[in-house]
Amino acid sequence: MIVLSEEMQSAILTVREFLSGEDDVWAWGDFLSLPTEDPAVRKLQGICRQLPSEYPPERKIDYCSDAGLLYLRSVLEEIIRSGDVASR
């Protein structure tokens, strides 16, 4: 069984809420900007910060495109399955 740090568990919850549309805008902003001790969380933050440039939104109100959301879902699944962010 893989044990994830508390920081990673919190990050996973925030990303899940973002993906489901139930996110708190402040929680997402905090996740993207606040420092963390966990290198895997820092890697996940970096991936999330890059989504708008790597997967530009089709509408200005969106954070990224649907392809970006699918990619983020796959990253999240990898973290849950392996306990880490795979090199991408």
N, C-alpha and C positions, 0 to 999 in steps of 0.2 A: 504494500500500500504506500502510495506517495503522500508525503506530508508537505503541504504548502505553508509558507510563512503566513502570519496574520496579515502582513502587508499585501501579500499576493492574494489571499482570500478576499480582502477588501477590494483590491483592484479588480478581481474577477467579478465581484458583485456589481461594481460601478460600471464595468464594460457590459455586463449582461443587461443592466438597466438601460444603458445607452442604446444597445441593440434592440431592445424591446420597445423603445420609445417612452419608457417610464422614468427616464433619468431626470434628475434634478440638475438644471444647468449649472448650478454652483458646484455640485459634486463632480461633474465632468470637468469643469475648469480647474477645480482643486486637484483632481487626479492628474491632469495634464501638466500642472505647474509646480506642485509641491515636491520638495526633495524627498528621497526615500533611501533607506539603507540597503534595500534588497536589489541586487544587480538585475535579477529577472524582471522585477517591476520597472526598473529604469529602462530596460529594453522594450517592455510592453508600452511604456509611456512614449518612447521614441517612435515606435510603430504607429501608435495612435496619432501622434503629432504630425506624422508624414502623410496620413490618409488624404487630407484635402489636396495636397500637391501631387501625390502619386495617383489618386483616384478623384479627380476634380468633380465637384457636385454639378448636376445638371440644372438644379435650381439654386438660387442664392440662399434660400432658407435651409438647405441641407448642408450637413457637415462634409459629406463625401458622396460618391456615386454608390449605386447598388452593388457594383463590383467590389468597391472598397469595404462595404459592410459584409459581403460574403468572405472576403479575405480576412477581415477581423474575426469573424465567426470561426474560421479555420484555425487562426492563431490561438484563439481561446480554447478550442477543442484540443489542440496540441498541448497547451499548458495543463489542462485538466488531465489529459491522458499520461503525459510524461513528467509533469512537474516543472517544466522549463519551457522557455521560448526557443523554438527551433531556429537554427540559422537560416535566414531567408535572404 
